[in-house]
Amino acid sequence: MRSVSEIVRVERGRYHDSVTLMRASAAASAEPGVEAVIAAMGTPLNRDLLREAGFAPPDASPDDLVIAVRAVHDAAVEAAVGAVEAVLAERRRPAPGGNARIPPHTVEAAAAERPDAAVVLVSVPGPHAYVEAAAALRAGRHVMVFSDGVDLDAEVALKREGAAGGRLVMGPDCGTVILAGVGLGFANVVVPGPVGLVAASGTGAQQVCGLLDGAGIGVRHVLGVGGRDLSAPVGGMSALAALEALDADPQVEVIAVVSKPPAPDVADVLAAAAAKCATPVVLAPVGPGCPTLTDATAEIARTLGRPFPEPASWGIPPPPRPGPLLGLFSGGTNCVEALVLLEERIGAVRCNVHPDPGRHIGPDDDPGGAPTLLDLGDDELTAGRPHPMIDPAPVADRVAAARRGVVFLDVVLGHGAHPDPASVLAPALAASGAAPVVTLVGTAGDPQGLGRQAQALASAGAVVHRSIARAATHAADLLAAAPTEAG
């Protein structure tokens, strides 16, 4: 019988935000001999995830850090714990030449200590985010709420309070913000420029930033507002405030609003507000009958009087191969745009975030040979687990298992993402029996190296596109040209 070693360690009152803990879990998972790692706060949801993973239920509260590791021997467990601690220590290390100090323990204390700071970033478990975000608003600060799992009523209350005080609430579940070139959350490295984005979609904004970068056009601000902001209950409160703020900035020459399909009444209100702006506004919702994000980016360039060259691609197109399509996405908007384009070209596609219940599929359901897209970054699949932008290993496992047809995936670069995703995905692409098509979302300044990532993926046999629309069209063309199973 195979022997294993495991540990479940609880550290009272030791808090770390979810992104840091996901990075720590991903780093530890890469250690040889490690079978399972969960580094998370002891919330009820995370305790359930530990049980599902086969660990003994810990006696932990939401304020306690839990580190659980299972590996083939004690040395591997110790190495994994060490990898977790190394990532957590990065956040505690003082700047070179600086002195260690005790950080403030409340938003109010931090605001008093830094009167020049205009924005508070909140990244705490969702049920606690309202209290911290409201404290930031009452301290006179704008707030970015990175946390997901925030109650809808709490979001509405926060945004009403922000509007009353003239403060912008970015989020909840706001993953991407860029303020005067400074990125927060999952953000690309952009050059200064005349574009301002209102983003109810983080990866949609990243796709636009990458396409603008390819056209030599810089970005000044990306104001994320959260994926629910343009829903009927929220009414676009933050999007309207962000639109007004960008319109008031004399360095912004064109504004774009990037989102998944908004509620119809909210879309009308947003369009009316855009028409009143002195700054030209390009509306770029992703959905049936809408321009692609590539087309919308071209419209931004035209508005500026700038050329928009064809987005770059790398690699030799793979030969068509019989079999189904499997799409694997870390970006929700990338998945939605691919879904819309593919259904226009090949008919019905199954997807775990499909708005039509009849075409919905679970991430582990058998698609029965039907074309299938999976948003692996969906909140239901990332609760207590690293997002695939942070740890692409689950994507790589599915890619390597694809033996036929076409495999279509996105790779998102930038701060917060995996430092070298191609090193994880390229071996899986090379091992796959399917024809690989990749969308690479990023900028030339991203730390992973856009060109290096593209070349590594192309060398593994993939054709790599900067545009999700071009990649989706390519995948559809491969399916149409593929010989039948019998042929």
VENZI-V136138 format. One record per pair of residues at least 6 apart in sequence whose ideal C-beta (glycine too) atoms are under 8 Angstrom apart, sorted by the first residue. I is the first residue (numbers start at 0). J is the second residue. Records with the same first field share a line. If there is no record, write none. Layout:
I->J + J
This chain:
1->71
2->71 + 72
3->34 + 69 + 70 + 71
4->69 + 70 + 71 + 72 + 73 + 75 + 76
5->54 + 67 + 68 + 69 + 70 + 76
6->66 + 67 + 68 + 76 + 80
7->49 + 54 + 55 + 57 + 65 + 66 + 67
8->65 + 66 + 67 + 80
9->41 + 57 + 58 + 59 + 63 + 64 + 65
10->63 + 64 + 65 + 66
11->62 + 63
12->62 + 63
13->63 + 64
14->40 + 62 + 64 + 123
15->23 + 40 + 64 + 87 + 90
16->122 + 123 + 145
17->39 + 40 + 122 + 124 + 145 + 146
18->122 + 145 + 184 + 389 + 415
19->86 + 87 + 90
20->38 + 39 + 40 + 64
21->384 + 385 + 386 + 389 + 390
22->86 + 385 + 389
23->38 + 82 + 83 + 86 + 87
24->36 + 37 + 38 + 39 + 83 + 384 + 385 + 390
25->385 + 389 + 390 + 392 + 417
26->82 + 83 + 85 + 86
27->33 + 36 + 38 + 68 + 79 + 80 + 82 + 83
28->36 + 79 + 385 + 390 + 392
29->82
30->70 + 75 + 78 + 79 + 82
31->75 + 78
32->70 + 71 + 72 + 74 + 75 + 78
33->68 + 69 + 70 + 75 + 76 + 78 + 79
34->69 + 70 + 71
35->52 + 53 + 54 + 67 + 68 + 69
36->67 + 68 + 69 + 79 + 83
37->45 + 48 + 49 + 52 + 54 + 65 + 66 + 67 + 383 + 384
38->64 + 65 + 66 + 67 + 83
39->45 + 48 + 49 + 64 + 65 + 383
40->61 + 62 + 63 + 64 + 65 + 124
41->57 + 59 + 60 + 61 + 62 + 63 + 64 + 65
42->61 + 124
43->61
44->382 + 383
45->65 + 383
46->56 + 57 + 59 + 65
48->382 + 383 + 384
49->56 + 57 + 65 + 67
50->56
52->67 + 69
53->69
54->67 + 69
57->65 + 67
59->65
61->124 + 127
66->80 + 83
68->76 + 79 + 80
69->76
70->76 + 78 + 79
93->99 + 100
102->109
103->109 + 111 + 112
105->134
106->119 + 131 + 134 + 135 + 138
107->134 + 138
109->116 + 119
110->116 + 119 + 135 + 138 + 139 + 140
111->138
116->140
117->140 + 141
118->140 + 141 + 142 + 143 + 178 + 183
119->131 + 132 + 135 + 138 + 140 + 141 + 142 + 143
120->142 + 143 + 145 + 183 + 184
121->128 + 131 + 132 + 135 + 142 + 143 + 144 + 145 + 146 + 170
122->145 + 146
123->131 + 146
124->146 + 148
125->146 + 147 + 148 + 149 + 150 + 171
126->148 + 149 + 150
127->146
128->144 + 146 + 148 + 149 + 153 + 171
129->149 + 150 + 153 + 156 + 157
132->142 + 144 + 157 + 168 + 171
133->157 + 160
135->141 + 142
136->142 + 157 + 160 + 161 + 164 + 166 + 168
137->164
139->164 + 166
140->166
141->161 + 166 + 167 + 168 + 169
142->157 + 161 + 166 + 167 + 168 + 169 + 170
143->169 + 170 + 173 + 176 + 183 + 184 + 223
144->157 + 168 + 169 + 170 + 171 + 172 + 173 + 225
145->170 + 172 + 173 + 174 + 183 + 184
146->170 + 171 + 172
147->171 + 172 + 378
148->378 + 382
149->170 + 171 + 172
151->227 + 232 + 233
153->171
154->171 + 225 + 227 + 233
155->232 + 233 + 236
157->168 + 171
158->168 + 228 + 233 + 236 + 237
159->236
160->168
161->167 + 168 + 236 + 237 + 240
162->236 + 240
167->222 + 237 + 240 + 241 + 244
168->224 + 236 + 237 + 240
169->176 + 222 + 223 + 224 + 225 + 237 + 241
170->223 + 224 + 225
171->225 + 227
172->225 + 226 + 227 + 378
173->184 + 201 + 223 + 224 + 225
174->184 + 185 + 201 + 202 + 223
175->182 + 183 + 184 + 185 + 186 + 198 + 201 + 202 + 204 + 205 + 221 + 223
176->182 + 183 + 184 + 186 + 221 + 222 + 223
177->183 + 186 + 187 + 189 + 208 + 218 + 220 + 221
178->220
179->219 + 220
180->189 + 190 + 191 + 218 + 219
182->188 + 189 + 413 + 414
184->201 + 223 + 414 + 415
185->201 + 202 + 205 + 388 + 411 + 413 + 414 + 415 + 416
186->205 + 221 + 413 + 414 + 415
187->205 + 208 + 209 + 212 + 412 + 413 + 414 + 441 + 442 + 444 + 445
188->413 + 414 + 442 + 444 + 445 + 446
189->208 + 211 + 212 + 217 + 218 + 442 + 444
190->212 + 217 + 218 + 444
191->217 + 218 + 219
192->211 + 216 + 217 + 218 + 219
193->216 + 217 + 219 + 250 + 251 + 252 + 253 + 303
194->211 + 216 + 217 + 218 + 219 + 251 + 252 + 253 + 254 + 255 + 299 + 303
195->218 + 219 + 220 + 221 + 222 + 245 + 248 + 251 + 253 + 254 + 255 + 278
196->204 + 207 + 208 + 218 + 220 + 221 + 222 + 254 + 255 + 256 + 257
197->222 + 224 + 238 + 241 + 242 + 245 + 254 + 255 + 256 + 257
198->204 + 221 + 222 + 223 + 224 + 256 + 257 + 258
199->223 + 224 + 225 + 226 + 228 + 229 + 238 + 256 + 257 + 258 + 259 + 261
200->226 + 257 + 258 + 259 + 285 + 331 + 332
201->223 + 330 + 332
202->329 + 330 + 331 + 332 + 333 + 376 + 409 + 411 + 440
203->257 + 258 + 259 + 283 + 285 + 292 + 330 + 332 + 333 + 336
204->221 + 223 + 257
205->330 + 411 + 413 + 440 + 441
206->292 + 330 + 332 + 333 + 440 + 466 + 467
207->255 + 257 + 283 + 292 + 295 + 296 + 299
208->218 + 221 + 442
209->439 + 440 + 441 + 442 + 465
210->292 + 293 + 296 + 310 + 465 + 466
211->217 + 218 + 296 + 299 + 300
212->442 + 443 + 444
213->308 + 310 + 311 + 465
214->296 + 300 + 305 + 306 + 307 + 308
215->305
216->299 + 300 + 303 + 305
219->248 + 250 + 251
220->245 + 248 + 251
222->241 + 244 + 245
224->237 + 238 + 241
225->233 + 237
226->259 + 331
227->233
228->235 + 236 + 237 + 238
229->235 + 238 + 258 + 259 + 261 + 262 + 265 + 266 + 269
230->261 + 262 + 265
231->262 + 264 + 265
234->265 + 268
235->261 + 265 + 268 + 269
238->256 + 258 + 269
239->268 + 269 + 272
242->254 + 256 + 269 + 272 + 273 + 276 + 280
243->272
245->251 + 254 + 278
246->254 + 276 + 277 + 278
251->278
252->278 + 279 + 303
253->278 + 279 + 280 + 281 + 299 + 302 + 303
254->273 + 276 + 278 + 279 + 280 + 281
255->280 + 281 + 282 + 283 + 295 + 296 + 299
256->269 + 273 + 280 + 281 + 282 + 283 + 284
257->283 + 284 + 285 + 292 + 295 + 332
258->283 + 284 + 285
259->284 + 285 + 286 + 331 + 332 + 335
260->284 + 285 + 286 + 289
261->269 + 284
266->284
269->282
270->282
273->280 + 282
274->280
279->302
281->295 + 298 + 299 + 302
283->289 + 290 + 292 + 295 + 296
285->291 + 292 + 332 + 335 + 336 + 339
286->335 + 339
287->339 + 343
289->339
290->298
291->336 + 340 + 466 + 467 + 468
292->332 + 336 + 466 + 467 + 468
293->310 + 466 + 467 + 468 + 469
294->468
296->307
297->307
300->306 + 307
301->307
310->464 + 465 + 466 + 469
311->453 + 464 + 465
312->462 + 463 + 464 + 465 + 469
313->453 + 454 + 456 + 457 + 462 + 463
314->453 + 456 + 457 + 460 + 461 + 462 + 463
315->457 + 462
316->462 + 473 + 477
317->434 + 435 + 436 + 460 + 461 + 462 + 477
318->434
319->434 + 477 + 478 + 480 + 481 + 482
320->403 + 404 + 405 + 432 + 433 + 434 + 477 + 481
321->403 + 404 + 481 + 482 + 483 + 484 + 486
322->402 + 403 + 404 + 405 + 433 + 481 + 484
323->366 + 368 + 369 + 370 + 371 + 403 + 404 + 405
324->341 + 345 + 348 + 370 + 371 + 372 + 404 + 405 + 406 + 407 + 474 + 478
325->366 + 371 + 372 + 373 + 397 + 401 + 404 + 405 + 406 + 407 + 433
326->334 + 337 + 341 + 370 + 371 + 372 + 373 + 406 + 407 + 408 + 474
327->372 + 373 + 375 + 394 + 397 + 398 + 406 + 407 + 408
328->334 + 337 + 372 + 373 + 374 + 375 + 376 + 408 + 409
329->375 + 376 + 386 + 387 + 388 + 391 + 394 + 409 + 410 + 411
330->374 + 376 + 388 + 409 + 411 + 440
331->352 + 374 + 376 + 377
333->409 + 411 + 438 + 440 + 467
334->350 + 352 + 372 + 373 + 374 + 409
335->352 + 374
336->467 + 468 + 471
337->372 + 407 + 467 + 470 + 471 + 474
338->348 + 350 + 352 + 353 + 372
340->468 + 471 + 472 + 475
341->348 + 370 + 372 + 471 + 474 + 475
342->348
344->472 + 475 + 479
345->370 + 475 + 478 + 479
347->358 + 369 + 370
348->358 + 369 + 370 + 371 + 372
349->358 + 359 + 360 + 366 + 369 + 370 + 371 + 372
350->358 + 359 + 360 + 371 + 372 + 373 + 374
351->359 + 360 + 361 + 362 + 372 + 373 + 374 + 377
352->374 + 377
353->359 + 360
360->366 + 371 + 373
362->373 + 375 + 380
370->478
372->407
373->397
374->380
375->387 + 393 + 394
376->386 + 387 + 388
381->387
387->393 + 394
388->411 + 415 + 416 + 417
389->415 + 416 + 417
390->417
391->410 + 417 + 420 + 423 + 424
392->423
394->408 + 424 + 427
395->423 + 424 + 426 + 427
396->427
398->406 + 408 + 424 + 427 + 428 + 431 + 433 + 435
399->426 + 427 + 430 + 431
400->431
401->431 + 432 + 433
402->431 + 432 + 433
403->432 + 433
404->433 + 434 + 478 + 481
405->433 + 434 + 435 + 436 + 474 + 477 + 478 + 481
406->428 + 431 + 433 + 434 + 435 + 436
407->435 + 436 + 437 + 470 + 471 + 474
408->424 + 435 + 436 + 437 + 438
409->437 + 438 + 439 + 440 + 467
410->420 + 421 + 424 + 437 + 438 + 439 + 440 + 441 + 452 + 456
411->440 + 441
412->420 + 439 + 440 + 441 + 442 + 445 + 446 + 447 + 449 + 452
413->441 + 442 + 445 + 446 + 447
414->445 + 446
416->447
417->423 + 447
418->446 + 447
419->447 + 452
420->447 + 452
421->447 + 451 + 452 + 455 + 456 + 459
422->455
424->456 + 459
425->455 + 456 + 458 + 459
426->459
428->435 + 437 + 456 + 459 + 460 + 461
429->459 + 460
434->477
435->459 + 460 + 461 + 462
436->461 + 462 + 464 + 470 + 473 + 474 + 477
437->456 + 461 + 462 + 463 + 464 + 470
438->463 + 464 + 465 + 466 + 467 + 470
439->449 + 452 + 453 + 456 + 463 + 464 + 465
440->465 + 467
441->447 + 449 + 452
442->449
443->449 + 450
453->463
456->463
457->463
462->473
464->470 + 473
